Amino acid sequence: MRSSLRDICLIATLTLAATAAAQTPAPAAKVVELNTHGRDYLPVLNGPPETAGMHSGLVVLTPQKSVGRHSTGQHEELLIVLEGQGEMLFGDGHTLPVEANHAVYCPPGTVHDVKNTGQSVLRYVYVVAAAK
């Protein structure tokens, strides 16, 4: 039985992928202190190889400050608000309130911004994961 060049390339690709997967260490459990030490951003999880695909960070916004307009791309995002109040502003013009002890979900492909509309610090943890 003769193998085509396409079959040989496919076998080589699968072999390389399996070898790379076998050499990549599995993510390990960890604890991260949520103390920014005066900064306005703290990465919590940085994605592979630290995680299977999740990214996360702690954001601290002073009054009237925003994170800046951005898109989730092919990811979904969850904000867990620890302190303060603000709003999530969407590219289509609508807004959602964000406040302490609430979680806010942002679906894939959504242009948005988060702004502190309160009189005190807005602190939240975001979690971003690839959408299926």
N, CA, C and O of each residue as an XYZ file, in Angstrom:
528
protein
N       0.844     -1.176      0.000
C       0.000      0.000      0.000
C       0.890      1.239      0.000
O       1.778      1.379      0.840
N       0.640      2.129     -0.947
C       1.435      3.346     -1.049
C       0.794      4.464     -0.250
O      -0.427      4.618     -0.254
N       1.610      5.240      0.430
C       1.130      6.407      1.167
C       1.329      7.641      0.315
O       2.372      7.811     -0.315
N       0.341      8.488      0.299
C       0.472      9.743     -0.438
C       1.247     10.740      0.411
O       1.386     10.566      1.622
N       1.740     11.762     -0.223
C       2.446     12.818      0.495
C       1.518     13.448      1.537
O       1.947     13.797      2.637
N       0.234     13.589      1.172
C      -0.743     14.148      2.111
C      -0.855     13.268      3.353
O      -0.880     13.781      4.472
N      -0.924     11.956      3.170
C      -1.014     11.028      4.311
C       0.234     11.113      5.186
O       0.142     11.103      6.414
N       1.384     11.195      4.556
C       2.642     11.286      5.305
C       2.691     12.580      6.114
O       3.107     12.579      7.273
N       2.260     13.689      5.495
C       2.233     14.980      6.211
C       1.256     14.930      7.377
O       1.551     15.452      8.452
N       0.091     14.306      7.178
C      -0.886     14.197      8.241
C      -0.336     13.382      9.407
O      -0.494     13.769     10.564
N       0.306     12.261      9.110
C       0.899     11.413     10.149
C       1.986     12.181     10.901
O       2.068     12.101     12.127
N       2.820     12.924     10.171
C       3.886     13.704     10.802
C       3.309     14.788     11.701
O       3.816     15.022     12.798
N       2.249     15.453     11.239
C       1.606     16.506     12.029
C       1.011     15.935     13.308
O       1.201     16.497     14.386
N       0.292     14.825     13.196
C      -0.304     14.191     14.370
C       0.766     13.728     15.349
O       0.590     13.844     16.562
N       1.875     13.205     14.832
C       2.971     12.745     15.680
C       3.598     13.919     16.427
O       3.868     13.827     17.624
N       3.831     15.027     15.714
C       4.399     16.217     16.353
C       3.459     16.773     17.417
O       3.906     17.166     18.494
N       2.157     16.808     17.123
C       1.184     17.316     18.088
C       1.145     16.426     19.331
O       1.086     16.930     20.453
N       1.177     15.114     19.136
C       1.153     14.184     20.269
C       2.424     14.325     21.104
O       2.373     14.261     22.332
N       3.554     14.514     20.441
C       4.828     14.681     21.148
C       4.821     15.973     21.955
O       5.247     15.992     23.110
N       4.335     17.054     21.345
C       4.273     18.343     22.044
C       3.332     18.253     23.239
O       3.641     18.775     24.309
N       2.184     17.594     23.068
C       1.229     17.451     24.163
C       1.830     16.638     25.301
O       1.603     16.939     26.473
N       2.589     15.619     24.960
C       3.201     14.779     25.990
C       4.289     15.536     26.757
O       4.552     15.238     27.922
N       4.922     16.519     26.099
C       6.003     17.265     26.728
C       5.505     18.487     27.507
O       6.249     19.048     28.311
N       4.247     18.908     27.273
C       3.697     20.068     27.958
C       3.228     19.658     29.345
O       2.383     18.772     29.474
N       3.764     20.290     30.386
C       3.350     19.915     31.738
C       1.885     20.268     31.979
O       1.394     21.273     31.465
N       1.205     19.464     32.738
C      -0.186     19.726     33.087
C      -0.257     20.920     34.031
O       0.636     21.111     34.857
N      -1.316     21.729     33.916
C      -1.472     22.837     34.852
C      -1.531     22.323     36.292
O      -2.057     21.242     36.557
N      -0.992     23.103     37.200
C      -0.966     22.719     38.616
C      -1.893     23.631     39.424
O      -2.083     24.795     39.073
N      -2.453     23.111     40.479
C      -3.272     23.917     41.377
C      -2.396     24.999     42.008
O      -1.208     24.782     42.243
N      -2.979     26.152     42.280
C      -2.193     27.241     42.858
C      -3.089     28.205     43.605
O      -4.308     28.192     43.434
N      -2.491     29.032     44.426
C      -3.167     30.103     45.149
C      -2.473     31.398     44.753
O      -1.244     31.465     44.712
N      -3.272     32.434     44.459
C      -2.727     33.739     44.092
C      -3.285     34.774     45.063
O      -4.500     34.882     45.232
N      -2.401     35.530     45.696
C      -2.840     36.605     46.595
C      -3.382     37.751     45.748
O      -2.708     38.211     44.827
N      -4.583     38.214     46.047
C      -5.207     39.295     45.289
C      -4.872     40.644     45.909
O      -5.750     41.367     46.381
N      -3.586     40.965     45.898
C      -3.096     42.235     46.401
C      -2.311     42.894     45.273
O      -1.277     42.376     44.851
N      -2.787     44.014     44.790
C      -2.133     44.689     43.664
C      -0.925     45.504     44.068
O      -0.185     45.972     43.202
N      -0.700     45.690     45.378
C       0.430     46.499     45.883
C       0.458     47.873     45.222
O       1.511     48.370     44.823
N      -0.741     48.481     45.117
C      -0.843     49.844     44.598
C      -0.988     49.962     43.094
O      -1.199     51.065     42.589
N      -0.884     48.876     42.369
C      -1.065     48.930     40.910
C      -2.550     48.802     40.580
O      -3.343     48.413     41.437
N      -2.930     49.125     39.345
C      -4.341     49.007     38.971
C      -4.667     47.697     38.265
O      -5.810     47.487     37.860
N      -3.671     46.801     38.109
C      -3.926     45.521     37.449
C      -2.987     44.456     38.001
O      -1.804     44.711     38.229
N      -3.524     43.271     38.210
C      -2.748     42.131     38.662
C      -3.161     40.906     37.865
O      -4.305     40.465     37.980
N      -2.253     40.334     37.048
C      -2.619     39.082     36.368
C      -2.790     37.987     37.421
O      -1.993     37.883     38.353
N      -3.834     37.173     37.264
C      -4.081     36.071     38.189
C      -3.728     34.757     37.505
O      -2.966     33.960     38.053
N      -4.273     34.522     36.314
C      -3.966     33.336     35.509
C      -3.602     33.803     34.105
O      -4.277     34.660     33.535
N      -2.537     33.238     33.554
C      -2.022     33.708     32.274
C      -2.245     32.763     31.106
O      -1.613     32.927     30.062
N      -3.118     31.786     31.246
C      -3.371     30.865     30.143
C      -2.305     29.793     30.056
O      -1.475     29.664     30.957
N      -2.320     29.005     28.953
C      -1.369     27.886     28.815
C       0.081     28.359     28.881
O       0.390     29.437     28.374
N       0.959     27.599     29.480
C       0.762     26.293     30.098
C       0.328     26.387     31.562
O       0.138     25.362     32.217
N       0.169     27.605     32.077
C      -0.233     27.766     33.478
C      -1.653     27.221     33.711
O      -1.935     26.661     34.770
N      -2.540     27.385     32.726
C      -3.905     26.849     32.790
C      -4.197     26.105     31.496
O      -3.393     26.130     30.563
N      -5.336     25.449     31.442
C      -5.750     24.753     30.224
C      -6.227     25.734     29.161
O      -6.355     25.348     28.000
N      -6.493     26.981     29.513
C      -6.916     27.965     28.532
C      -7.548     29.205     29.135
O      -7.892     30.137     28.408
N      -7.707     29.233     30.433
C      -8.345     30.343     31.116
C      -7.329     31.454     31.415
O      -6.167     31.195     31.730
N      -7.813     32.706     31.304
C      -7.030     33.882     31.698
C      -7.834     34.627     32.750
O      -9.064     34.621     32.716
N      -7.141     35.267     33.684
C      -7.841     35.995     34.732
C      -6.945     37.093     35.287
O      -5.718     37.011     35.221
N      -7.583     38.120     35.835
C      -6.824     39.197     36.448
C      -7.686     39.998     37.403
O      -8.914     39.929     37.366
N      -7.024     40.754     38.254
C      -7.689     41.659     39.186
C      -7.504     43.075     38.660
O      -6.385     43.494     38.365
N      -8.612     43.813     38.542
C      -8.572     45.184     38.036
C      -9.042     46.120     39.142
O     -10.023     45.837     39.829
N      -8.335     47.240     39.309
C      -8.697     48.273     40.274
C      -8.822     49.586     39.512
O      -7.851     50.088     38.945
N     -10.040     50.136     39.507
C     -10.294     51.392     38.796
C     -10.669     52.485     39.792
O     -11.564     52.301     40.617
N      -9.991     53.608     39.713
C     -10.359     54.761     40.528
C     -11.594     55.421     39.900
O     -11.914     55.140     38.745
N     -12.293     56.293     40.640
C     -13.502     56.927     40.109
C     -13.278     57.570     38.735
O     -12.287     58.261     38.501
N     -14.226     57.319     37.847
C     -14.276     57.821     36.469
C     -13.262     57.174     35.515
O     -13.245     57.512     34.331
N     -12.434     56.271     35.991
C     -11.469     55.595     35.123
C     -12.140     54.398     34.455
O     -13.063     53.808     35.016
N     -11.673     54.037     33.248
C     -12.191     52.865     32.552
C     -11.033     51.999     32.077
O      -9.887     52.446     32.037
N     -11.340     50.757     31.717
C     -10.295     49.854     31.222
C     -10.005     50.094     29.755
O      -8.936     49.724     29.269
N     -10.931     50.704     29.041
C     -10.770     50.945     27.612
C     -11.591     49.959     26.783
O     -11.760     48.795     27.147
N     -12.073     50.443     25.703
C     -12.925     49.654     24.803
C     -12.122     48.502     24.208
O     -11.019     48.704     23.700
N     -12.671     47.312     24.272
C     -12.009     46.127     23.710
C     -13.060     45.067     23.382
O     -14.232     45.227     23.722
N     -12.649     44.005     22.733
C     -13.566     42.931     22.352
C     -13.156     41.626     23.013
O     -11.976     41.377     23.258
N     -14.135     40.814     23.290
C     -13.862     39.485     23.830
C     -13.349     38.548     22.743
O     -12.825     37.479     23.055
N     -13.487     38.923     21.480
C     -13.056     38.043     20.387
C     -13.790     36.712     20.469
O     -15.014     36.678     20.601
N     -13.056     35.640     20.393
C     -13.647     34.298     20.456
C     -13.695     33.772     21.892
O     -13.665     32.562     22.115
N     -13.768     34.675     22.853
C     -13.781     34.299     24.261
C     -15.026     34.831     24.948
O     -15.641     35.789     24.480
N     -15.392     34.215     26.050
C     -16.431     34.745     26.908
C     -15.742     35.263     28.169
O     -14.651     34.817     28.524
N     -16.398     36.211     28.836
C     -15.761     36.851     29.987
C     -16.757     36.968     31.135
O     -17.937     37.251     30.928
N     -16.264     36.748     32.332
C     -17.063     36.902     33.543
C     -16.349     37.891     34.453
O     -15.155     37.749     34.719
N     -17.081     38.892     34.930
C     -16.554     39.841     35.917
C     -17.180     39.512     37.261
O     -18.396     39.353     37.363
N     -16.359     39.410     38.282
C     -16.824     39.195     39.642
C     -16.451     40.453     40.414
O     -15.279     40.682     40.709
N     -17.442     41.258     40.738
C     -17.201     42.567     41.337
C     -17.047     42.413     42.847
O     -17.941     41.918     43.533
N     -15.903     42.845     43.345
C     -15.573     42.720     44.763
C     -15.922     43.966     45.564
O     -16.305     43.886     46.732
N     -15.782     45.125     44.912
C     -15.945     46.399     45.635
C     -16.295     47.497     44.647
O     -15.791     47.510     43.524
N     -17.161     48.425     45.062
C     -17.471     49.596     44.255
C     -18.626     49.391     43.297
O     -19.376     48.418     43.376
N     -18.738     50.363     42.374
C     -19.807     50.301     41.381
C     -19.360     50.968     40.097
O     -18.474     51.822     40.088
N     -19.993     50.559     39.020
C     -19.677     51.116     37.718
C     -20.649     50.589     36.693
O     -21.774     50.208     37.018
N     -20.204     50.570     35.444
C     -21.045     50.026     34.390
C     -20.198     49.403     33.300
O     -19.064     49.812     33.051
N     -20.783     48.392     32.653
C     -20.183     47.801     31.477
C     -20.888     48.442     30.287
O     -22.106     48.331     30.142
N     -20.112     49.114     29.440
C     -20.637     49.819     28.278
C     -20.395     48.956     27.053
O     -19.264     48.530     26.816
N     -21.424     48.690     26.274
C     -21.310     47.829     25.105
C     -21.223     48.632     23.824
O     -21.689     49.770     23.762
N     -20.625     48.039     22.801
C     -20.432     48.690     21.516
C     -21.731     49.141     20.861
O     -21.728     50.091     20.078
N     -22.847     48.471     21.172
C     -24.131     48.858     20.573
C     -24.835     49.967     21.359
O     -25.942     50.369     21.003
N     -24.191     50.470     22.441
C     -24.735     51.587     23.197
C     -25.427     51.233     24.501
O     -25.651     52.118     25.327
N     -25.772     49.970     24.717
C     -26.440     49.672     25.992
C     -25.416     49.441     27.097
O     -24.237     49.207     26.833
N     -25.886     49.511     28.332
C     -25.013     49.364     29.499
C     -25.632     48.368     30.490
O     -26.838     48.122     30.483
N     -24.780     47.816     31.326
C     -25.204     46.989     32.450
C     -24.519     47.521     33.695
O     -23.339     47.868     33.650
N     -25.246     47.591     34.815
C     -24.598     48.031     36.061
C     -23.673     46.943     36.584
O     -23.961     45.753     36.458
N     -22.564     47.363     37.171
C     -21.666     46.436     37.870
C     -21.503     46.982     39.280
O     -21.228     48.167     39.471
N     -21.673     46.115     40.258
C     -21.524     46.550     41.646
C     -21.096     45.385     42.508
O     -21.226     44.223     42.123
N     -20.582     45.711     43.683
C     -20.058     44.708     44.612
C     -21.057     43.574     44.811
O     -22.269     43.781     44.858
N     -20.506     42.371     44.927
C     -21.267     41.151     45.160
C     -22.141     40.729     43.976
O     -23.118     40.001     44.151
N     -21.789     41.187     42.776
C     -22.476     40.770     41.561
C     -21.460     40.214     40.575
O     -20.276     40.549     40.621
N     -21.945     39.365     39.689
C     -21.142     38.853     38.585
C     -21.806     39.307     37.287
O     -23.033     39.333     37.189
N     -21.002     39.663     36.301
C     -21.504     40.140     35.020
C     -20.893     39.287     33.919
O     -19.676     39.112     33.874
N     -21.729     38.752     33.028
C     -21.268     37.910     31.926
C     -21.242     38.715     30.636
O     -22.154     39.491     30.352
N     -20.171     38.515     29.852
C     -20.013     39.167     28.553
C     -19.770     38.073     27.504
O     -18.755     37.379     27.570
N     -20.685     37.908     26.540
C     -20.561     36.818     25.572
C     -19.448     37.034     24.543
O     -18.926     38.141     24.414
N     -19.087     35.982     23.817
C     -18.050     36.088     22.783
C     -18.410     37.148     21.734
O     -19.583     37.402     21.462
N     -17.372     37.755     21.158
C     -17.548     38.716     20.073
C     -18.189     40.024     20.493
O     -18.786     40.704     19.658
N     -18.086     40.396     21.755
C     -18.755     41.590     22.269
C     -17.752     42.707     22.539
O     -16.808     42.534     23.310
N     -17.967     43.853     21.897
C     -17.155     45.041     22.171
C     -17.707     45.675     23.441
O     -18.913     45.884     23.568
N     -16.802     45.983     24.390
C     -17.256     46.536     25.662
C     -16.144     47.304     26.368
O     -14.981     47.261     25.967
N     -16.529     47.998     27.416
C     -15.623     48.745     28.289
C     -16.212     48.657     29.694
O     -17.416     48.455     29.850
N     -15.382     48.806     30.702
C     -15.854     48.856     32.085
C     -15.392     50.182     32.663
O     -14.211     50.524     32.598
N     -16.337     50.927     33.233
C     -16.028     52.245     33.783
C     -16.503     52.326     35.229
O     -17.586     51.850     35.570
N     -15.675     52.937     36.072
C     -16.044     53.202     37.456
C     -16.894     54.473     37.470
O     -16.406     55.559     37.155
N     -18.169     54.329     37.840
C     -19.069     55.482     37.916
C     -19.334     55.902     39.355
O     -20.105     56.831     39.599
N     -18.701     55.223     40.310
C     -18.918     55.507     41.726
C     -17.950     56.532     42.280
O     -17.172     57.140     41.545
N     -18.009     56.713     43.590
C     -17.166     57.674     44.295
C     -15.958     57.014     44.952
O     -15.098     57.700     45.505
N     -15.892     55.681     44.894
C     -14.772     54.951     45.497
C     -14.201     53.973     44.477
O     -14.680     53.901     43.346
N     -13.197     53.237     44.868
C     -12.520     52.284     43.985
C     -13.474     51.181     43.526
O     -14.293     50.697     44.307
N     -13.362     50.790     42.262
C     -14.069     49.632     41.705
C     -13.026     48.529     41.544
O     -12.054     48.688     40.805
N     -13.234     47.403     42.245
C     -12.318     46.256     42.160
C     -13.096     45.052     41.658
O     -14.157     44.715     42.184
N     -12.549     44.406     40.625
C     -13.192     43.193     40.129
C     -12.156     42.220     39.583
O     -11.059     42.600     39.175
N     -12.546     40.962     39.591
C     -11.747     39.905     38.982
C     -12.450     39.520     37.692
O     -13.660     39.292     37.685
N     -11.692     39.446     36.590
C     -12.273     38.953     35.344
C     -11.716     37.563     35.069
O     -10.585     37.246     35.436
N     -12.525     36.750     34.423
C     -12.137     35.423     33.988
C     -12.524     35.309     32.523
O     -13.684     35.521     32.167
N     -11.556     34.975     31.669
C     -11.786     34.848     30.229
C     -11.446     33.420     29.823
O     -10.410     32.877     30.207
N     -12.345     32.822     29.035
C     -12.116     31.462     28.546
C     -12.574     31.375     27.096
O     -13.509     32.068     26.694
N     -11.922     30.531     26.318
C     -12.291     30.341     24.919
C     -13.692     29.763     24.837
O     -14.045     28.848     25.582
N     -14.487     30.306     23.925
C     -15.840     29.793     23.703
C     -15.757     28.602     22.748
O     -14.901     28.559     21.865
N     -16.630     27.667     22.932
C     -16.632     26.488     22.053
C     -17.435     26.736     20.820
O     -17.547     25.855     19.968
